[in-house]
């Protein structure tokens, strides 16, 4: 488990190793932190600029992993959880960094401006979703 705050303070990614195949990590379940072609939106819990900065740091930790690791995000094109997501359900860290995902190449200040400034409208039921996630009525 890798703590990857940014989309939410509690966000995590799961690094999976198949010991039958060897000791090296095999793939990464990125949740709402990293998508194919995009990154998670930082605004849902509020404090979008602070969360965008945390998200940048989280992504840098992921990019330090071996580039051939496959990534499997929680969503793809059509989701309100990010902007510019691909319809492709999986990728690799190297492909995202070098060929597809511009956000992964931006310095932190530019990343924060871009990611915090281009979020789509929040889902209509967002407040109810957040209350339910927190176990509130």
Secondary structure as UniProt FT lines:
FT   STRAND          2..3
FT   TURN            5..6
FT   TURN            9..10
FT   STRAND          12..16
FT   TURN            19..21
FT   STRAND          27..31
FT   TURN            32..33
FT   STRAND          34..35
FT   TURN            36..37
FT   STRAND          38..39
FT   TURN            44..45
FT   HELIX           48..63
FT   TURN            67..68
FT   STRAND          70..73
FT   TURN            77..78
FT   TURN            80..81
FT   STRAND          91..92
FT   HELIX           93..95
FT   HELIX           96..100
FT   HELIX           102..105
FT   HELIX           108..117
FT   TURN            124..125
FT   HELIX           126..133
FT   TURN            134..135
//
